[in-house]
Amino acid sequence: MRQTPLPPIDLTAILPAYAPKARKTVRLHPRSGVCGLDESKLGGIFLMPKDEPWPYDAESGFPLIPILQLRIEDVPEIGFPQGKDLFQLFWCFNEILVCKVFWRNRSEITDPLVELPEDVLIEMEENAACYPTPCILHPERVIEYPHIFDLADFYPELDEALETSKALKKAIASIPDLEYDEPSDVYQDLLSTADGTKVGGYPNWVQDPEAPEDMEYLLTISSCECDEATCLRWLPKEDRDNWDESVTNAANLMLGDMGNVNVFINRQREDYPVVGIFQCS
């Protein structure tokens, strides 16, 4: 179990206009470890039929690698199609990012794969920074608000309120151990979008927003749980006495320069296609 501390100030009490924009996100809190084939996990071997052809990227010919598996009882928020209870995200990150999702019914898989194919293992070894080492998940629901990069384009009235509120500036000045006081910086790091790997809520952008048209935000796979700028808020309570890379980067991911992948889905099409948007600093 992991618990995110409450924000250092109550944003909506100071700026009530933000309240309607609150969304729930599921922080997955990956931590190193191996679990069963059908369990929710980051990396590792997923539950899939032994005789099913392994997925490849048609353009490059490289194999797709297991990234995230979620059970409906652990993270129903991902929005399972009727009759499905297992979500699986694969990607290939060798030349360009290619994502593919499988929706499965666990009861239909009676003869599962137990070992990854050799070319998959080779790809994972040669590009290890792009593929997670096995992690157990600890889902936690928290409330978040639009990313600072989205405010100016989509919520200009909220952006203006953030920058002009004297009450907010006074509240920021009362936050212990905070070394900066710009409202936009405090909002970005401590009050808006959750750090780390998560499902639902708002995209966590590293650069300018690139949300695809006619698609909805699904999840983020992140290089780290939090960093020095965001740890005051997003480092779980249980990890505050033992903060090292086993917490912040349990999956050993390094997507570019501490980047992430925001995944978007089109639920209007029967096959639920997904697109991954990779960004790094």
CORCORMO-V628275 format. One record per residue. N is the residue number from 1. RES is the residue in one letter. OMEGA is omega in whole degrees, -180 to 180 (none if undefined). NEAR is the number of other ideal C-beta (glycine too) atoms within 8 Angstrom. Layout:
n=[N | N]
res=[RES | RES]
omega=[OMEGA | OMEGA]
near=[NEAR | NEAR]
//
This chain:
n=[1 | 2 | 3 | 4 | 5 | 6 | 7 | 8 | 9 | 10 | 11 | 12 | 13 | 14 | 15 | 16 | 17 | 18 | 19 | 20 | 21 | 22 | 23 | 24 | 25 | 26 | 27 | 28 | 29 | 30 | 31 | 32 | 33 | 34 | 35 | 36 | 37 | 38 | 39 | 40 | 41 | 42 | 43 | 44 | 45 | 46 | 47 | 48 | 49 | 50 | 51 | 52 | 53 | 54 | 55 | 56 | 57 | 58 | 59 | 60 | 61 | 62 | 63 | 64 | 65 | 66 | 67 | 68 | 69 | 70 | 71 | 72 | 73 | 74 | 75 | 76 | 77 | 78 | 79 | 80 | 81 | 82 | 83 | 84 | 85 | 86 | 87 | 88 | 89 | 90 | 91 | 92 | 93 | 94 | 95 | 96 | 97 | 98 | 99 | 100 | 101 | 102 | 103 | 104 | 105 | 106 | 107 | 108 | 109 | 110 | 111 | 112 | 113 | 114 | 115 | 116 | 117 | 118 | 119 | 120 | 121 | 122 | 123 | 124 | 125 | 126 | 127 | 128 | 129 | 130 | 131 | 132 | 133 | 134 | 135 | 136 | 137 | 138 | 139 | 140 | 141 | 142 | 143 | 144 | 145 | 146 | 147 | 148 | 149 | 150 | 151 | 152 | 153 | 154 | 155 | 156 | 157 | 158 | 159 | 160 | 161 | 162 | 163 | 164 | 165 | 166 | 167 | 168 | 169 | 170 | 171 | 172 | 173 | 174 | 175 | 176 | 177 | 178 | 179 | 180 | 181 | 182 | 183 | 184 | 185 | 186 | 187 | 188 | 189 | 190 | 191 | 192 | 193 | 194 | 195 | 196 | 197 | 198 | 199 | 200 | 201 | 202 | 203 | 204 | 205 | 206 | 207 | 208 | 209 | 210 | 211 | 212 | 213 | 214 | 215 | 216 | 217 | 218 | 219 | 220 | 221 | 222 | 223 | 224 | 225 | 226 | 227 | 228 | 229 | 230 | 231 | 232 | 233 | 234 | 235 | 236 | 237 | 238 | 239 | 240 | 241 | 242 | 243 | 244 | 245 | 246 | 247 | 248 | 249 | 250 | 251 | 252 | 253 | 254 | 255 | 256 | 257 | 258 | 259 | 260 | 261 | 262 | 263 | 264 | 265 | 266 | 267 | 268 | 269 | 270 | 271 | 272 | 273 | 274 | 275 | 276 | 277 | 278 | 279 | 280 | 281]
res=[M | R | Q | T | P | L | P | P | I | D | L | T | A | I | L | P | A | Y | A | P | K | A | R | K | T | V | R | L | H | P | R | S | G | V | C | G | L | D | E | S | K | L | G | G | I | F | L | M | P | K | D | E | P | W | P | Y | D | A | E | S | G | F | P | L | I | P | I | L | Q | L | R | I | E | D | V | P | E | I | G | F | P | Q | G | K | D | L | F | Q | L | F | W | C | F | N | E | I | L | V | C | K | V | F | W | R | N | R | S | E | I | T | D | P | L | V | E | L | P | E | D | V | L | I | E | M | E | E | N | A | A | C | Y | P | T | P | C | I | L | H | P | E | R | V | I | E | Y | P | H | I | F | D | L | A | D | F | Y | P | E | L | D | E | A | L | E | T | S | K | A | L | K | K | A | I | A | S | I | P | D | L | E | Y | D | E | P | S | D | V | Y | Q | D | L | L | S | T | A | D | G | T | K | V | G | G | Y | P | N | W | V | Q | D | P | E | A | P | E | D | M | E | Y | L | L | T | I | S | S | C | E | C | D | E | A | T | C | L | R | W | L | P | K | E | D | R | D | N | W | D | E | S | V | T | N | A | A | N | L | M | L | G | D | M | G | N | V | N | V | F | I | N | R | Q | R | E | D | Y | P | V | V | G | I | F | Q | C | S]
omega=[176 | -179 | 176 | 177 | 174 | 178 | -177 | 173 | -180 | -174 | -174 | 175 | 180 | -179 | -176 | -179 | 179 | -173 | -179 | -178 | 179 | 175 | 177 | 172 | 178 | 174 | -173 | 175 | 178 | 175 | -174 | 179 | -179 | 179 | -175 | -178 | -173 | -176 | 175 | -175 | 169 | -177 | -180 | -180 | -178 | 177 | 179 | -177 | -178 | -175 | 179 | 178 | -180 | -180 | 177 | 171 | -175 | -177 | -174 | -176 | 180 | 178 | 172 | -172 | 178 | -178 | -174 | 175 | -178 | 175 | -177 | -179 | 179 | -177 | 178 | -177 | -178 | 174 | -176 | 172 | 180 | 178 | -180 | -180 | -180 | 178 | 178 | 175 | 174 | 169 | 172 | -174 | -173 | 179 | 171 | -180 | 176 | -179 | 175 | -180 | 173 | 173 | -173 | 170 | -173 | -176 | -179 | -177 | -175 | 180 | -171 | 171 | -180 | 178 | 178 | 178 | -175 | -178 | 175 | 179 | 179 | 178 | 180 | 179 | -176 | -180 | -170 | -176 | -176 | -175 | -173 | 167 | -173 | 179 | 171 | -177 | 178 | -174 | 178 | 179 | 175 | 178 | 177 | -176 | -175 | 178 | -179 | -178 | 179 | -173 | -174 | -176 | -170 | -177 | -175 | 180 | 177 | 178 | 179 | 179 | -180 | -174 | -173 | -175 | 176 | 179 | 178 | 180 | 177 | 179 | 179 | -180 | -179 | -178 | -179 | 172 | 178 | -173 | 178 | -174 | 176 | -178 | -179 | 179 | 179 | 178 | -178 | -173 | -166 | -170 | -169 | -171 | -177 | 172 | 171 | 179 | -171 | 179 | 176 | -176 | -179 | 175 | 177 | -175 | 172 | 176 | 180 | -179 | -179 | -177 | 179 | 178 | 175 | 176 | 179 | 178 | -178 | -174 | 175 | 168 | -172 | 176 | -177 | 178 | 177 | 177 | -176 | -179 | -173 | -173 | -179 | 179 | -164 | 173 | -178 | -180 | -174 | -175 | -171 | 178 | -177 | -174 | 176 | -175 | 176 | 176 | -173 | -179 | -177 | -177 | -180 | 176 | 171 | -176 | -173 | 177 | 179 | -177 | 177 | 175 | 172 | -177 | 179 | -175 | 174 | -178 | 178 | 178 | -174 | -178 | 177 | -179 | 179 | 175 | 176 | 178 | -179 | 175 | 173 | -177 | none]
near=[5 | 11 | 8 | 12 | 8 | 4 | 9 | 9 | 11 | 6 | 11 | 9 | 5 | 10 | 11 | 6 | 8 | 12 | 7 | 5 | 9 | 10 | 10 | 11 | 15 | 13 | 14 | 14 | 13 | 14 | 11 | 10 | 7 | 5 | 9 | 4 | 8 | 7 | 9 | 10 | 13 | 14 | 11 | 11 | 8 | 10 | 10 | 11 | 8 | 8 | 4 | 7 | 3 | 8 | 8 | 9 | 11 | 4 | 6 | 9 | 6 | 10 | 12 | 12 | 13 | 11 | 11 | 13 | 14 | 12 | 13 | 11 | 5 | 9 | 13 | 8 | 8 | 11 | 5 | 10 | 6 | 4 | 4 | 11 | 9 | 14 | 15 | 13 | 14 | 13 | 13 | 14 | 10 | 9 | 4 | 5 | 9 | 11 | 12 | 10 | 11 | 9 | 10 | 12 | 9 | 10 | 4 | 6 | 11 | 4 | 6 | 10 | 10 | 6 | 5 | 8 | 8 | 5 | 7 | 11 | 9 | 8 | 14 | 11 | 7 | 6 | 10 | 8 | 8 | 10 | 12 | 12 | 8 | 12 | 15 | 12 | 13 | 10 | 11 | 12 | 7 | 9 | 7 | 12 | 13 | 12 | 13 | 9 | 9 | 13 | 13 | 7 | 6 | 7 | 9 | 9 | 7 | 13 | 10 | 8 | 11 | 13 | 8 | 6 | 11 | 6 | 7 | 12 | 10 | 8 | 10 | 12 | 7 | 7 | 11 | 5 | 5 | 10 | 3 | 6 | 8 | 6 | 12 | 9 | 8 | 14 | 13 | 10 | 10 | 12 | 11 | 11 | 12 | 12 | 11 | 13 | 14 | 14 | 12 | 12 | 12 | 13 | 12 | 13 | 12 | 8 | 8 | 5 | 9 | 8 | 10 | 8 | 4 | 5 | 10 | 7 | 12 | 10 | 13 | 12 | 14 | 13 | 11 | 11 | 15 | 11 | 9 | 4 | 5 | 12 | 10 | 10 | 13 | 12 | 13 | 14 | 8 | 7 | 10 | 8 | 4 | 7 | 9 | 6 | 6 | 8 | 13 | 10 | 12 | 13 | 12 | 9 | 13 | 9 | 15 | 10 | 5 | 10 | 12 | 13 | 14 | 14 | 15 | 14 | 11 | 11 | 7 | 4 | 7 | 3 | 4 | 11 | 7 | 13 | 9 | 12 | 12 | 11 | 12 | 12 | 7]
//
